[in-house]
């Protein structure tokens, strides 16, 4: 629905919030990782389908985000903040990136 509206107006961006877990599901939480992997593939296919229409699709893969929702949980490797994710999204939109990793070193 959103993609169709953006396509009708001839421009716009869809930001899809995924996770680093989409790249490699962990044993302890493989259902979460596999669902994020499916979301990533869908978003990438949507981006391909919208190529040339003026609509841009960007997948954002943050690591563990320190927030109120994760308070009290053990710190994870490659932890980040909501502010860092927002900044990376803004930069990714300016660059018209297809995939954004937060922190960036997660994508290496």
mmCIF file of the C-alpha atoms, coordinates in Angstrom:
data_MODEL
# 
_entry.id   MODEL 
# 
loop_
_atom_site.group_PDB 
_atom_site.id 
_atom_site.type_symbol 
_atom_site.label_atom_id 
_atom_site.label_alt_id 
_atom_site.label_comp_id 
_atom_site.label_asym_id 
_atom_site.label_entity_id 
_atom_site.label_seq_id 
_atom_site.pdbx_PDB_ins_code 
_atom_site.Cartn_x 
_atom_site.Cartn_y 
_atom_site.Cartn_z 
_atom_site.occupancy 
_atom_site.B_iso_or_equiv 
_atom_site.pdbx_formal_charge 
_atom_site.auth_seq_id 
_atom_site.auth_comp_id 
_atom_site.auth_asym_id 
_atom_site.auth_atom_id 
_atom_site.pdbx_PDB_model_num 
ATOM 1   C CA . UNK A 1 1   ? 0.000  0.000   0.000   1.00 0.00 ? 1   UNK A CA 1 
ATOM 2   C CA . UNK A 1 2   ? 2.725  2.479   0.953   1.00 0.00 ? 2   UNK A CA 1 
ATOM 3   C CA . UNK A 1 3   ? 4.880  1.428   -1.985  1.00 0.00 ? 3   UNK A CA 1 
ATOM 4   C CA . UNK A 1 4   ? 1.938  1.937   -4.343  1.00 0.00 ? 4   UNK A CA 1 
ATOM 5   C CA . UNK A 1 5   ? 1.264  5.429   -2.986  1.00 0.00 ? 5   UNK A CA 1 
ATOM 6   C CA . UNK A 1 6   ? 4.927  6.387   -3.347  1.00 0.00 ? 6   UNK A CA 1 
ATOM 7   C CA . UNK A 1 7   ? 5.009  4.914   -6.835  1.00 0.00 ? 7   UNK A CA 1 
ATOM 8   C CA . UNK A 1 8   ? 1.902  6.901   -7.802  1.00 0.00 ? 8   UNK A CA 1 
ATOM 9   C CA . UNK A 1 9   ? 3.556  10.145  -6.689  1.00 0.00 ? 9   UNK A CA 1 
ATOM 10  C CA . UNK A 1 10  ? 6.773  9.174   -8.471  1.00 0.00 ? 10  UNK A CA 1 
ATOM 11  C CA . UNK A 1 11  ? 9.200  9.529   -5.559  1.00 0.00 ? 11  UNK A CA 1 
ATOM 12  C CA . UNK A 1 12  ? 9.841  8.656   -1.928  1.00 0.00 ? 12  UNK A CA 1 
ATOM 13  C CA . UNK A 1 13  ? 11.649 6.238   0.328   1.00 0.00 ? 13  UNK A CA 1 
ATOM 14  C CA . UNK A 1 14  ? 10.642 3.216   2.381   1.00 0.00 ? 14  UNK A CA 1 
ATOM 15  C CA . UNK A 1 15  ? 12.852 2.473   5.379   1.00 0.00 ? 15  UNK A CA 1 
ATOM 16  C CA . UNK A 1 16  ? 12.589 -1.127  6.568   1.00 0.00 ? 16  UNK A CA 1 
ATOM 17  C CA . UNK A 1 17  ? 13.942 -1.775  10.081  1.00 0.00 ? 17  UNK A CA 1 
ATOM 18  C CA . UNK A 1 18  ? 15.514 -5.197  10.189  1.00 0.00 ? 18  UNK A CA 1 
ATOM 19  C CA . UNK A 1 19  ? 18.358 -6.525  12.339  1.00 0.00 ? 19  UNK A CA 1 
ATOM 20  C CA . UNK A 1 20  ? 21.887 -7.885  12.108  1.00 0.00 ? 20  UNK A CA 1 
ATOM 21  C CA . UNK A 1 21  ? 20.185 -11.164 13.073  1.00 0.00 ? 21  UNK A CA 1 
ATOM 22  C CA . UNK A 1 22  ? 18.850 -11.311 9.503   1.00 0.00 ? 22  UNK A CA 1 
ATOM 23  C CA . UNK A 1 23  ? 22.359 -12.077 8.280   1.00 0.00 ? 23  UNK A CA 1 
ATOM 24  C CA . UNK A 1 24  ? 22.941 -14.962 10.672  1.00 0.00 ? 24  UNK A CA 1 
ATOM 25  C CA . UNK A 1 25  ? 20.266 -16.277 12.994  1.00 0.00 ? 25  UNK A CA 1 
ATOM 26  C CA . UNK A 1 26  ? 21.521 -17.238 16.459  1.00 0.00 ? 26  UNK A CA 1 
ATOM 27  C CA . UNK A 1 27  ? 20.730 -20.588 17.976  1.00 0.00 ? 27  UNK A CA 1 
ATOM 28  C CA . UNK A 1 28  ? 19.063 -19.013 21.006  1.00 0.00 ? 28  UNK A CA 1 
ATOM 29  C CA . UNK A 1 29  ? 16.746 -16.847 18.910  1.00 0.00 ? 29  UNK A CA 1 
ATOM 30  C CA . UNK A 1 30  ? 16.608 -18.381 15.445  1.00 0.00 ? 30  UNK A CA 1 
ATOM 31  C CA . UNK A 1 31  ? 12.894 -17.607 14.970  1.00 0.00 ? 31  UNK A CA 1 
ATOM 32  C CA . UNK A 1 32  ? 13.588 -13.875 15.326  1.00 0.00 ? 32  UNK A CA 1 
ATOM 33  C CA . UNK A 1 33  ? 16.591 -14.058 12.985  1.00 0.00 ? 33  UNK A CA 1 
ATOM 34  C CA . UNK A 1 34  ? 14.786 -16.084 10.345  1.00 0.00 ? 34  UNK A CA 1 
ATOM 35  C CA . UNK A 1 35  ? 11.795 -13.719 10.376  1.00 0.00 ? 35  UNK A CA 1 
ATOM 36  C CA . UNK A 1 36  ? 14.143 -10.748 9.910   1.00 0.00 ? 36  UNK A CA 1 
ATOM 37  C CA . UNK A 1 37  ? 15.865 -12.603 7.049   1.00 0.00 ? 37  UNK A CA 1 
ATOM 38  C CA . UNK A 1 38  ? 12.491 -13.056 5.353   1.00 0.00 ? 38  UNK A CA 1 
ATOM 39  C CA . UNK A 1 39  ? 11.724 -9.377  5.851   1.00 0.00 ? 39  UNK A CA 1 
ATOM 40  C CA . UNK A 1 40  ? 15.081 -8.443  4.298   1.00 0.00 ? 40  UNK A CA 1 
ATOM 41  C CA . UNK A 1 41  ? 14.483 -10.585 1.210   1.00 0.00 ? 41  UNK A CA 1 
ATOM 42  C CA . UNK A 1 42  ? 10.990 -9.134  0.804   1.00 0.00 ? 42  UNK A CA 1 
ATOM 43  C CA . UNK A 1 43  ? 12.313 -5.569  1.082   1.00 0.00 ? 43  UNK A CA 1 
ATOM 44  C CA . UNK A 1 44  ? 15.127 -6.256  -1.375  1.00 0.00 ? 44  UNK A CA 1 
ATOM 45  C CA . UNK A 1 45  ? 12.656 -7.758  -3.850  1.00 0.00 ? 45  UNK A CA 1 
ATOM 46  C CA . UNK A 1 46  ? 10.337 -4.781  -3.404  1.00 0.00 ? 46  UNK A CA 1 
ATOM 47  C CA . UNK A 1 47  ? 13.253 -2.450  -4.086  1.00 0.00 ? 47  UNK A CA 1 
ATOM 48  C CA . UNK A 1 48  ? 14.036 -4.383  -7.261  1.00 0.00 ? 48  UNK A CA 1 
ATOM 49  C CA . UNK A 1 49  ? 10.379 -4.263  -8.330  1.00 0.00 ? 49  UNK A CA 1 
ATOM 50  C CA . UNK A 1 50  ? 10.286 -0.491  -7.779  1.00 0.00 ? 50  UNK A CA 1 
ATOM 51  C CA . UNK A 1 51  ? 13.558 0.183   -9.613  1.00 0.00 ? 51  UNK A CA 1 
ATOM 52  C CA . UNK A 1 52  ? 13.141 3.051   -12.049 1.00 0.00 ? 52  UNK A CA 1 
ATOM 53  C CA . UNK A 1 53  ? 9.920  4.355   -10.455 1.00 0.00 ? 53  UNK A CA 1 
ATOM 54  C CA . UNK A 1 54  ? 11.592 6.972   -8.263  1.00 0.00 ? 54  UNK A CA 1 
ATOM 55  C CA . UNK A 1 55  ? 10.877 4.967   -5.104  1.00 0.00 ? 55  UNK A CA 1 
ATOM 56  C CA . UNK A 1 56  ? 13.831 3.946   -2.952  1.00 0.00 ? 56  UNK A CA 1 
ATOM 57  C CA . UNK A 1 57  ? 13.779 1.027   -0.475  1.00 0.00 ? 57  UNK A CA 1 
ATOM 58  C CA . UNK A 1 58  ? 16.417 0.915   2.263   1.00 0.00 ? 58  UNK A CA 1 
ATOM 59  C CA . UNK A 1 59  ? 16.947 -1.943  4.732   1.00 0.00 ? 59  UNK A CA 1 
ATOM 60  C CA . UNK A 1 60  ? 18.427 -0.933  8.107   1.00 0.00 ? 60  UNK A CA 1 
ATOM 61  C CA . UNK A 1 61  ? 20.197 -3.650  10.112  1.00 0.00 ? 61  UNK A CA 1 
ATOM 62  C CA . UNK A 1 62  ? 20.995 -2.415  13.608  1.00 0.00 ? 62  UNK A CA 1 
ATOM 63  C CA . UNK A 1 63  ? 22.712 -4.525  16.211  1.00 0.00 ? 63  UNK A CA 1 
ATOM 64  C CA . UNK A 1 64  ? 21.484 -4.648  19.804  1.00 0.00 ? 64  UNK A CA 1 
ATOM 65  C CA . UNK A 1 65  ? 19.893 -1.253  20.552  1.00 0.00 ? 65  UNK A CA 1 
ATOM 66  C CA . UNK A 1 66  ? 20.201 0.049   24.111  1.00 0.00 ? 66  UNK A CA 1 
ATOM 67  C CA . UNK A 1 67  ? 16.772 1.472   24.992  1.00 0.00 ? 67  UNK A CA 1 
ATOM 68  C CA . UNK A 1 68  ? 13.979 1.294   27.529  1.00 0.00 ? 68  UNK A CA 1 
ATOM 69  C CA . UNK A 1 69  ? 12.760 -1.869  25.823  1.00 0.00 ? 69  UNK A CA 1 
ATOM 70  C CA . UNK A 1 70  ? 16.104 -3.602  26.378  1.00 0.00 ? 70  UNK A CA 1 
ATOM 71  C CA . UNK A 1 71  ? 16.828 -2.216  29.867  1.00 0.00 ? 71  UNK A CA 1 
ATOM 72  C CA . UNK A 1 72  ? 18.043 -4.914  32.217  1.00 0.00 ? 72  UNK A CA 1 
ATOM 73  C CA . UNK A 1 73  ? 19.151 -7.256  29.440  1.00 0.00 ? 73  UNK A CA 1 
ATOM 74  C CA . UNK A 1 74  ? 22.836 -8.171  29.255  1.00 0.00 ? 74  UNK A CA 1 
ATOM 75  C CA . UNK A 1 75  ? 24.894 -5.969  26.943  1.00 0.00 ? 75  UNK A CA 1 
ATOM 76  C CA . UNK A 1 76  ? 25.367 -7.508  23.511  1.00 0.00 ? 76  UNK A CA 1 
ATOM 77  C CA . UNK A 1 77  ? 28.364 -7.128  21.196  1.00 0.00 ? 77  UNK A CA 1 
ATOM 78  C CA . UNK A 1 78  ? 28.005 -4.307  18.672  1.00 0.00 ? 78  UNK A CA 1 
ATOM 79  C CA . UNK A 1 79  ? 25.449 -2.531  20.869  1.00 0.00 ? 79  UNK A CA 1 
ATOM 80  C CA . UNK A 1 80  ? 24.193 0.814   19.600  1.00 0.00 ? 80  UNK A CA 1 
ATOM 81  C CA . UNK A 1 81  ? 21.778 3.575   20.582  1.00 0.00 ? 81  UNK A CA 1 
ATOM 82  C CA . UNK A 1 82  ? 18.503 4.818   19.086  1.00 0.00 ? 82  UNK A CA 1 
ATOM 83  C CA . UNK A 1 83  ? 20.271 8.092   18.241  1.00 0.00 ? 83  UNK A CA 1 
ATOM 84  C CA . UNK A 1 84  ? 22.988 6.251   16.300  1.00 0.00 ? 84  UNK A CA 1 
ATOM 85  C CA . UNK A 1 85  ? 20.352 4.293   14.379  1.00 0.00 ? 85  UNK A CA 1 
ATOM 86  C CA . UNK A 1 86  ? 18.500 7.521   13.521  1.00 0.00 ? 86  UNK A CA 1 
ATOM 87  C CA . UNK A 1 87  ? 21.713 9.168   12.330  1.00 0.00 ? 87  UNK A CA 1 
ATOM 88  C CA . UNK A 1 88  ? 22.590 6.168   10.174  1.00 0.00 ? 88  UNK A CA 1 
ATOM 89  C CA . UNK A 1 89  ? 19.098 6.182   8.649   1.00 0.00 ? 89  UNK A CA 1 
ATOM 90  C CA . UNK A 1 90  ? 19.423 9.873   7.777   1.00 0.00 ? 90  UNK A CA 1 
ATOM 91  C CA . UNK A 1 91  ? 22.833 9.334   6.177   1.00 0.00 ? 91  UNK A CA 1 
ATOM 92  C CA . UNK A 1 92  ? 21.603 6.246   4.323   1.00 0.00 ? 92  UNK A CA 1 
ATOM 93  C CA . UNK A 1 93  ? 18.650 8.180   2.905   1.00 0.00 ? 93  UNK A CA 1 
ATOM 94  C CA . UNK A 1 94  ? 20.934 10.986  1.740   1.00 0.00 ? 94  UNK A CA 1 
ATOM 95  C CA . UNK A 1 95  ? 23.192 8.438   0.025   1.00 0.00 ? 95  UNK A CA 1 
ATOM 96  C CA . UNK A 1 96  ? 20.235 6.386   -1.257  1.00 0.00 ? 96  UNK A CA 1 
ATOM 97  C CA . UNK A 1 97  ? 21.801 3.285   0.266   1.00 0.00 ? 97  UNK A CA 1 
ATOM 98  C CA . UNK A 1 98  ? 20.112 -0.067  -0.158  1.00 0.00 ? 98  UNK A CA 1 
ATOM 99  C CA . UNK A 1 99  ? 21.393 -1.524  3.121   1.00 0.00 ? 99  UNK A CA 1 
ATOM 100 C CA . UNK A 1 100 ? 22.591 0.285   6.253   1.00 0.00 ? 100 UNK A CA 1 
ATOM 101 C CA . UNK A 1 101 ? 24.369 -1.473  9.136   1.00 0.00 ? 101 UNK A CA 1 
ATOM 102 C CA . UNK A 1 102 ? 24.442 0.108   12.599  1.00 0.00 ? 102 UNK A CA 1 
ATOM 103 C CA . UNK A 1 103 ? 27.166 0.179   13.727  1.00 0.00 ? 103 UNK A CA 1 
ATOM 104 C CA . UNK A 1 104 ? 28.762 0.090   10.305  1.00 0.00 ? 104 UNK A CA 1 
ATOM 105 C CA . UNK A 1 105 ? 31.387 -2.466  11.298  1.00 0.00 ? 105 UNK A CA 1 
ATOM 106 C CA . UNK A 1 106 ? 28.628 -5.094  11.535  1.00 0.00 ? 106 UNK A CA 1 
ATOM 107 C CA . UNK A 1 107 ? 28.414 -5.136  7.747   1.00 0.00 ? 107 UNK A CA 1 
ATOM 108 C CA . UNK A 1 108 ? 32.025 -6.095  7.120   1.00 0.00 ? 108 UNK A CA 1 
# 
